[in-house]
Amino acid sequence: MRFRVSISGLDAQDALLKLKRSAEIQLLRDFKQFERARDKLQVAVAHSPQDFDLVYELAMVNEKLGD
């Protein structure tokens, strides 16, 4: 039998994917790979436009790029 764990309305798999995406984007930003971070964030925002943390991160990366 398989059980699902809920974390703030997300199941465990969704929560892990979100955590992985956030870590990857943070690493890209840390290594000044702003274009790649922007690309990842644009895909993430298109998938979850209601996630204001992603929208904010995208705005910060765009600011770094001068957009």
Secondary structure per residue as TSV (DSSP state, phi and psi in degrees):
chain	resnum	aa	ss	phi	psi
A	1	M	-	360.0	138.7
A	2	R	-	-110.7	131.4
A	3	F	-	-111.5	148.7
A	4	R	-	-112.5	138.7
A	5	V	-	-102.4	134.5
A	6	S	E	-100.9	129.5
A	7	I	E	-125.3	106.5
A	8	S	T	50.1	46.6
A	9	G	T	84.0	-5.3
A	10	L	E	-105.6	146.0
A	11	D	E	-78.9	168.6
A	12	A	H	-59.7	-39.8
A	13	Q	H	-65.4	-43.5
A	14	D	H	-62.8	-40.2
A	15	A	H	-63.7	-41.0
A	16	L	H	-65.5	-42.0
A	17	L	H	-63.3	-40.3
A	18	K	H	-65.5	-41.6
A	19	L	H	-63.8	-43.9
A	20	K	H	-61.9	-45.0
A	21	R	H	-61.7	-43.3
A	22	S	H	-63.6	-41.4
A	23	A	H	-64.9	-42.2
A	24	E	H	-63.2	-43.8
A	25	I	H	-64.8	-40.9
A	26	Q	H	-63.0	-42.0
A	27	L	H	-62.0	-43.0
A	28	L	H	-60.4	-42.3
A	29	R	H	-65.5	-42.0
A	30	D	H	-60.8	-35.5
A	31	F	T	-93.4	16.9
A	32	K	T	60.0	30.3
A	33	Q	-	-95.5	62.3
A	34	F	H	-67.1	-34.4
A	35	E	H	-64.2	-44.2
A	36	R	H	-66.7	-38.8
A	37	A	H	-63.4	-41.7
A	38	R	H	-61.7	-43.1
A	39	D	H	-60.1	-46.2
A	40	K	H	-62.9	-42.6
A	41	L	H	-67.2	-37.7
A	42	Q	H	-62.3	-40.7
A	43	V	H	-65.2	-43.9
A	44	A	H	-64.0	-41.9
A	45	V	H	-67.8	-37.7
A	46	A	H	-63.2	-33.7
A	47	H	H	-79.6	-33.8
A	48	S	-	-135.8	70.4
A	49	P	T	-65.1	-17.3
A	50	Q	T	-84.1	-5.6
A	51	D	-	-84.9	95.4
A	52	F	H	-67.4	-23.6
A	53	D	H	-64.0	-41.8
A	54	L	H	-65.9	-42.4
A	55	V	H	-60.7	-42.3
A	56	Y	H	-64.8	-45.6
A	57	E	H	-59.6	-41.6
A	58	L	H	-61.6	-41.5
A	59	A	H	-62.8	-40.3
A	60	M	H	-66.5	-40.2
A	61	V	H	-67.1	-41.9
A	62	N	H	-60.6	-36.7
A	63	E	H	-63.5	-42.8
A	64	K	H	-60.2	-34.0
A	65	L	H	-85.0	-6.3
A	66	G	T	81.6	16.7
A	67	D	-	-91.0	360.0
